[in-house]
Amino acid sequence: MLVALLGYSQANPSVKQSSASKLHKTKVELACGECQFNMEGKGCDLAIRYKGISYFVDGRHIDDFGDAHDKKTGLCNTITKAKVTGEIINGRFKARNIVFK
């Protein structure tokens, strides 16, 4: 059965074999993964939430967007909308660009 499934996915190009997803100017939520998205981690780390799934961000730091702990605008205290470009690879978002909406 496994051999049959592998053969089907190789013969049918519509079946995705990669764990990568490209995002181009895609609307997401942006915040601290630990503080706002309840992700497990060791500190305050930038994350996006896309289609209800949260991903830590590589290539940008949470403090790139101001003081993460600011009471009104800090990403540890609020979730904001953003447009992102990059790829989701192995459960992490590899950022090329992040722009607040």
C-alpha positions as CSV (number, residue, x, y, z in Angstrom):
1,M,0.0,0.0,0.0
2,L,2.8,2.5,0.9
3,V,4.5,1.8,-2.4
4,A,1.3,2.5,-4.3
5,L,0.9,5.8,-2.5
6,L,4.5,6.8,-3.2
7,G,4.1,6.0,-6.8
8,Y,0.9,8.1,-7.0
9,S,2.5,11.1,-5.5
10,Q,5.5,11.0,-7.8
11,A,3.3,10.5,-10.9
12,N,0.8,13.2,-9.9
13,P,2.4,16.7,-9.8
14,S,-0.6,18.1,-7.9
15,V,0.3,16.1,-4.8
16,K,2.7,18.3,-2.7
17,Q,5.9,16.4,-1.5
18,S,7.5,19.4,0.2
19,S,6.9,20.8,3.7
20,A,7.6,24.4,2.4
21,S,4.8,26.9,1.8
22,K,5.6,30.2,0.1
23,L,3.8,33.3,1.3
24,H,3.8,36.5,-0.8
25,K,2.3,39.7,0.7
26,T,0.1,37.4,2.7
27,K,-2.1,38.8,5.6
28,V,-1.1,37.3,9.0
29,E,-1.3,38.1,12.6
30,L,2.1,39.1,14.2
31,A,3.0,39.0,17.9
32,C,5.1,37.3,20.5
33,G,4.8,33.6,20.1
34,E,5.0,32.8,23.8
35,C,3.0,35.8,25.2
36,Q,0.2,36.0,22.7
37,F,0.0,32.7,20.8
38,N,0.8,30.4,23.7
39,M,3.7,28.7,22.0
40,E,6.4,26.9,24.0
41,G,9.7,28.8,24.1
42,K,12.4,30.2,26.3
43,G,11.7,33.9,26.0
44,C,9.9,36.5,23.9
45,D,10.2,35.5,20.2
46,L,8.5,36.9,17.1
47,A,5.8,34.7,15.6
48,I,3.1,34.8,12.9
49,R,-0.3,33.1,12.9
50,Y,-1.4,32.0,9.5
51,K,-4.6,30.1,8.9
52,G,-4.9,29.5,12.6
53,I,-1.4,28.0,13.0
54,S,1.4,29.8,14.7
55,Y,5.0,29.8,13.5
56,F,8.2,31.3,15.0
57,V,9.9,33.7,12.7
58,D,13.5,33.4,11.4
59,G,15.2,36.4,9.9
60,R,13.6,39.1,12.0
61,H,13.6,39.8,15.7
62,I,10.7,40.9,17.9
63,D,12.5,44.2,18.8
64,D,12.8,45.1,15.1
65,F,9.3,46.4,15.5
66,G,9.8,48.6,18.6
67,D,9.9,47.8,22.3
68,A,8.3,44.4,22.5
69,H,7.1,45.1,26.1
70,D,5.5,48.5,25.4
71,K,2.1,48.5,27.2
72,K,0.2,49.8,24.1
73,T,2.0,48.7,21.0
74,G,4.5,46.0,22.1
75,L,4.2,42.7,20.4
76,C,4.3,40.9,23.8
77,N,1.1,42.8,24.7
78,T,-0.9,43.0,21.5
79,I,-1.5,41.1,18.3
80,T,-1.2,43.1,15.1
81,K,-2.0,42.5,11.4
82,A,0.9,42.4,8.9
83,K,1.7,41.4,5.4
84,V,4.6,39.0,5.0
85,T,6.7,37.5,2.3
86,G,8.8,34.4,2.9
87,E,8.4,30.6,3.3
88,I,7.2,28.2,6.0
89,I,9.8,25.5,6.1
90,N,9.9,22.7,8.7
91,G,7.4,24.5,11.0
92,R,9.1,27.9,11.0
93,F,8.5,31.1,8.9
94,K,11.6,32.2,7.1
95,A,10.9,36.0,6.6
96,R,12.0,38.0,3.7
97,N,9.7,40.9,4.4
98,I,7.2,41.9,7.2
99,V,5.1,45.1,6.8
100,F,2.5,46.3,9.3
101,K,-0.9,46.8,7.7
